[in-house]
């Protein structure tokens, strides 16, 4: 019974964390797209994109560490792991688009968007899982409340007679 109650409490926490992941990650992503466009007025687009990608990854990781997964500042190791997961997510979307180009000679904009968004959603869910279960798992274990037993457990101990002589005791040892 306690297990079902614990699972009920764990599910909303995961859902809430995922909602925050989407909110913070999506918010940083949208803001980043505007920032790249603004910086591209003064710098080459490739340089502006690289700079904003680094800054937005650092910002999103810090937001996820503090608000999505644990309430603490992100360590440098967590920043590196998060950047690695972001790079893998980027690679997944690139591979999906390359596969589309190999399968369809001239894909339309709707098909391209469907493939890109599907790959992006898959990569985002996988990235959430990696961040939650690996990168920020320490934060959750430190912040997790202790679980109390619903009812006290009573044990019944059966007593048996002690062996009669020292020879029996030595043999048992």
C-alpha positions, 0 to 999 in steps of 0.5 A, spaced: 500 500 500 505 504 501 508 503 494 502 505 491 502 511 495 509 513 493 508 512 486 503 517 486 507 522 489 513 520 484 509 521 478 507 528 479 514 530 481 516 527 474 511 531 471 512 537 474 519 536 472 518 535 465 513 541 465 519 545 468 524 542 463 519 544 457 518 551 460 525 553 461 528 549 455 523 552 451 524 559 453 531 559 453 531 556 446 526 562 443 530 567 447 536 564 444 533 565 437 532 572 437 539 573 440 542 570 434 538 574 430 540 580 433 547 579 434 548 577 427 547 584 425 554 585 428 558 578 427 557 573 422 551 568 423 556 562 425 559 566 430 553 569 433 550 562 433 556 559 437 556 564 442 549 564 443 549 556 444 554 556 449 551 562 453 544 559 452 546 552 454 550 555 460 543 558 462 538 553 461 543 548 465 543 553 471 535 553 470 534 546 470 539 545 476 536 550 480 528 549 478 527 543 474 531 538 478 534 540 485 534 547 487 542 547 487 547 551 483 550 546 477 557 544 478 562 544 472 561 537 471 553 538 470 554 543 465 559 539 461 554 533 462 548 537 460 552 540 454 554 533 452 547 531 452 545 537 448 550 535 443 547 528 442 540 531 441 543 536 436 546 530 432 540 526 433 536 532 429 541 532 424 541 525 423 534 525 422 534 530 417 540 527 413 536 520 413 530 524 410 534 527 405 536 520 403 529 517 403 526 523 399 529 527 393 525 533 394 521 533 401 516 539 402 517 544 408 511 540 412 515 533 411 521 537 413 518 540 419 514 534 421 521 530 421 525 535 425 520 536 430 519 529 431 526 528 432 527 534 436 521 531 441 524 524 441 531 528 443 528 532 448 525 527 452 531 523 452 535 529 454 530 530 460 531 523 462 538 523 462 538 530 466 533 527 471 536 520 472 544 521 471 546 529 471 542 531 476 540 525 480 544 527 486 540 533 487 534 529 487 537 524 492 539 530 497 532 533 496 528 527 497 524 527 503 524 521 507 518 516 507 515 514 513 512 507 514 504 508 514 503 503 520 508 500 525 510 493 523 510 488 529 515 482 529 513 476 532 519 472 535 519 464 536 524 462 542 527 455 542 530 452 547 538 453 548 542 447 546 543 443 552 551 442 553 557 445 551 559 440 546 553 442 542 555 449 542 562 448 540 559 444 534 554 449 532 560 454 532 
